[in-house]
Amino acid sequence: MTNKWNDKSWQKDFLKMKSHSPADVKLLMGGVKGLKDAWRLGVLHVEYEKIKKNKCDKNNSLSVRKRSCWI
């Protein structure tokens, strides 16, 4: 599996999942400006992965395992 470092699709998905502070919205939409922003974006990405995993776990308990949850 290869990572595309400029892939922002997770950021758009994450904006739709929950409400965010104005600073986080600006970071997710505008990108990183320094070390502090990079650290915060990493924290937001971990939170996104947890929410996505929990959402997929709920779906899996209700139905057959879906491949889309693991992509």
PyMOL commands that place a pseudoatom at each C-alpha (Angstrom):
pseudoatom trace, name=CA, resn=MET, resi=1, chain=A, elem=C, hetatm=0, pos=[0.000, 0.000, 0.000]
pseudoatom trace, name=CA, resn=THR, resi=2, chain=A, elem=C, hetatm=0, pos=[1.362, 3.399, -0.898]
pseudoatom trace, name=CA, resn=ASN, resi=3, chain=A, elem=C, hetatm=0, pos=[0.510, 6.683, 0.748]
pseudoatom trace, name=CA, resn=LYS, resi=4, chain=A, elem=C, hetatm=0, pos=[-0.219, 9.794, -1.226]
pseudoatom trace, name=CA, resn=TRP, resi=5, chain=A, elem=C, hetatm=0, pos=[0.979, 12.584, 1.033]
pseudoatom trace, name=CA, resn=ASN, resi=6, chain=A, elem=C, hetatm=0, pos=[-1.096, 15.203, -0.766]
pseudoatom trace, name=CA, resn=ASP, resi=7, chain=A, elem=C, hetatm=0, pos=[-4.336, 13.178, -0.550]
pseudoatom trace, name=CA, resn=LYS, resi=8, chain=A, elem=C, hetatm=0, pos=[-6.936, 15.335, 1.208]
pseudoatom trace, name=CA, resn=SER, resi=9, chain=A, elem=C, hetatm=0, pos=[-9.962, 13.087, 0.763]
pseudoatom trace, name=CA, resn=TRP, resi=10, chain=A, elem=C, hetatm=0, pos=[-9.900, 12.050, 4.433]
pseudoatom trace, name=CA, resn=GLN, resi=11, chain=A, elem=C, hetatm=0, pos=[-10.009, 15.718, 5.435]
pseudoatom trace, name=CA, resn=LYS, resi=12, chain=A, elem=C, hetatm=0, pos=[-13.187, 16.334, 3.427]
pseudoatom trace, name=CA, resn=ASP, resi=13, chain=A, elem=C, hetatm=0, pos=[-14.791, 13.214, 4.902]
pseudoatom trace, name=CA, resn=PHE, resi=14, chain=A, elem=C, hetatm=0, pos=[-13.769, 14.236, 8.408]
pseudoatom trace, name=CA, resn=LEU, resi=15, chain=A, elem=C, hetatm=0, pos=[-15.333, 17.686, 8.011]
pseudoatom trace, name=CA, resn=LYS, resi=16, chain=A, elem=C, hetatm=0, pos=[-18.671, 15.987, 7.284]
pseudoatom trace, name=CA, resn=MET, resi=17, chain=A, elem=C, hetatm=0, pos=[-18.447, 13.556, 10.222]
pseudoatom trace, name=CA, resn=LYS, resi=18, chain=A, elem=C, hetatm=0, pos=[-18.664, 16.028, 13.093]
pseudoatom trace, name=CA, resn=SER, resi=19, chain=A, elem=C, hetatm=0, pos=[-18.501, 19.693, 14.005]
pseudoatom trace, name=CA, resn=HIS, resi=20, chain=A, elem=C, hetatm=0, pos=[-15.081, 21.331, 14.311]
pseudoatom trace, name=CA, resn=SER, resi=21, chain=A, elem=C, hetatm=0, pos=[-13.577, 24.475, 15.748]
pseudoatom trace, name=CA, resn=PRO, resi=22, chain=A, elem=C, hetatm=0, pos=[-12.917, 27.282, 13.251]
pseudoatom trace, name=CA, resn=ALA, resi=23, chain=A, elem=C, hetatm=0, pos=[-9.161, 26.740, 13.648]
pseudoatom trace, name=CA, resn=ASP, resi=24, chain=A, elem=C, hetatm=0, pos=[-9.494, 23.032, 12.807]
pseudoatom trace, name=CA, resn=VAL, resi=25, chain=A, elem=C, hetatm=0, pos=[-11.680, 23.778, 9.772]
pseudoatom trace, name=CA, resn=LYS, resi=26, chain=A, elem=C, hetatm=0, pos=[-9.079, 26.257, 8.537]
pseudoatom trace, name=CA, resn=LEU, resi=27, chain=A, elem=C, hetatm=0, pos=[-6.314, 23.680, 9.049]
pseudoatom trace, name=CA, resn=LEU, resi=28, chain=A, elem=C, hetatm=0, pos=[-8.252, 20.905, 7.304]
pseudoatom trace, name=CA, resn=MET, resi=29, chain=A, elem=C, hetatm=0, pos=[-9.136, 23.131, 4.349]
pseudoatom trace, name=CA, resn=GLY, resi=30, chain=A, elem=C, hetatm=0, pos=[-5.979, 25.239, 4.065]
pseudoatom trace, name=CA, resn=GLY, resi=31, chain=A, elem=C, hetatm=0, pos=[-3.227, 22.872, 5.051]
pseudoatom trace, name=CA, resn=VAL, resi=32, chain=A, elem=C, hetatm=0, pos=[-0.200, 22.957, 7.302]
pseudoatom trace, name=CA, resn=LYS, resi=33, chain=A, elem=C, hetatm=0, pos=[1.771, 26.167, 7.849]
pseudoatom trace, name=CA, resn=GLY, resi=34, chain=A, elem=C, hetatm=0, pos=[4.236, 24.985, 10.493]
pseudoatom trace, name=CA, resn=LEU, resi=35, chain=A, elem=C, hetatm=0, pos=[5.194, 22.363, 13.054]
pseudoatom trace, name=CA, resn=LYS, resi=36, chain=A, elem=C, hetatm=0, pos=[2.249, 23.114, 15.355]
pseudoatom trace, name=CA, resn=ASP, resi=37, chain=A, elem=C, hetatm=0, pos=[-0.191, 22.691, 12.459]
pseudoatom trace, name=CA, resn=ALA, resi=38, chain=A, elem=C, hetatm=0, pos=[1.464, 19.434, 11.403]
pseudoatom trace, name=CA, resn=TRP, resi=39, chain=A, elem=C, hetatm=0, pos=[1.118, 18.059, 14.926]
pseudoatom trace, name=CA, resn=ARG, resi=40, chain=A, elem=C, hetatm=0, pos=[-2.552, 19.110, 15.146]
pseudoatom trace, name=CA, resn=LEU, resi=41, chain=A, elem=C, hetatm=0, pos=[-3.332, 17.650, 11.723]
pseudoatom trace, name=CA, resn=GLY, resi=42, chain=A, elem=C, hetatm=0, pos=[-1.821, 14.349, 12.874]
pseudoatom trace, name=CA, resn=VAL, resi=43, chain=A, elem=C, hetatm=0, pos=[-4.060, 14.388, 15.952]
pseudoatom trace, name=CA, resn=LEU, resi=44, chain=A, elem=C, hetatm=0, pos=[-7.095, 15.081, 13.763]
pseudoatom trace, name=CA, resn=HIS, resi=45, chain=A, elem=C, hetatm=0, pos=[-6.148, 12.209, 11.439]
pseudoatom trace, name=CA, resn=VAL, resi=46, chain=A, elem=C, hetatm=0, pos=[-5.960, 9.776, 14.365]
pseudoatom trace, name=CA, resn=GLU, resi=47, chain=A, elem=C, hetatm=0, pos=[-9.383, 10.976, 15.529]
pseudoatom trace, name=CA, resn=TYR, resi=48, chain=A, elem=C, hetatm=0, pos=[-10.729, 10.494, 11.981]
pseudoatom trace, name=CA, resn=GLU, resi=49, chain=A, elem=C, hetatm=0, pos=[-9.413, 6.919, 11.877]
pseudoatom trace, name=CA, resn=LYS, resi=50, chain=A, elem=C, hetatm=0, pos=[-11.017, 6.110, 15.253]
pseudoatom trace, name=CA, resn=ILE, resi=51, chain=A, elem=C, hetatm=0, pos=[-14.390, 7.489, 14.180]
pseudoatom trace, name=CA, resn=LYS, resi=52, chain=A, elem=C, hetatm=0, pos=[-14.211, 5.650, 10.863]
pseudoatom trace, name=CA, resn=LYS, resi=53, chain=A, elem=C, hetatm=0, pos=[-13.265, 2.390, 12.587]
pseudoatom trace, name=CA, resn=ASN, resi=54, chain=A, elem=C, hetatm=0, pos=[-16.118, 2.725, 15.097]
pseudoatom trace, name=CA, resn=LYS, resi=55, chain=A, elem=C, hetatm=0, pos=[-18.546, 3.466, 12.274]
pseudoatom trace, name=CA, resn=CYS, resi=56, chain=A, elem=C, hetatm=0, pos=[-17.370, 0.394, 10.366]
pseudoatom trace, name=CA, resn=ASP, resi=57, chain=A, elem=C, hetatm=0, pos=[-17.547, -1.781, 13.492]
pseudoatom trace, name=CA, resn=LYS, resi=58, chain=A, elem=C, hetatm=0, pos=[-21.177, -0.746, 13.990]
pseudoatom trace, name=CA, resn=ASN, resi=59, chain=A, elem=C, hetatm=0, pos=[-21.969, -1.547, 10.355]
pseudoatom trace, name=CA, resn=ASN, resi=60, chain=A, elem=C, hetatm=0, pos=[-20.195, -4.892, 10.593]
pseudoatom trace, name=CA, resn=SER, resi=61, chain=A, elem=C, hetatm=0, pos=[-22.182, -5.909, 13.646]
pseudoatom trace, name=CA, resn=LEU, resi=62, chain=A, elem=C, hetatm=0, pos=[-25.414, -5.192, 11.756]
pseudoatom trace, name=CA, resn=SER, resi=63, chain=A, elem=C, hetatm=0, pos=[-24.483, -6.704, 8.405]
pseudoatom trace, name=CA, resn=VAL, resi=64, chain=A, elem=C, hetatm=0, pos=[-21.844, -8.646, 6.537]
pseudoatom trace, name=CA, resn=ARG, resi=65, chain=A, elem=C, hetatm=0, pos=[-18.332, -7.150, 6.610]
pseudoatom trace, name=CA, resn=LYS, resi=66, chain=A, elem=C, hetatm=0, pos=[-18.072, -4.419, 3.993]
pseudoatom trace, name=CA, resn=ARG, resi=67, chain=A, elem=C, hetatm=0, pos=[-14.891, -3.886, 2.077]
pseudoatom trace, name=CA, resn=SER, resi=68, chain=A, elem=C, hetatm=0, pos=[-15.489, -0.121, 1.883]
pseudoatom trace, name=CA, resn=CYS, resi=69, chain=A, elem=C, hetatm=0, pos=[-14.829, 0.212, 5.615]
pseudoatom trace, name=CA, resn=TRP, resi=70, chain=A, elem=C, hetatm=0, pos=[-11.251, -0.970, 5.238]
pseudoatom trace, name=CA, resn=ILE, resi=71, chain=A, elem=C, hetatm=0, pos=[-10.232, 1.084, 2.219]
for i in range(1, 71): cmd.bond("trace and resi %d" % i, "trace and resi %d" % (i + 1))
show_as sticks, trace
zoom trace
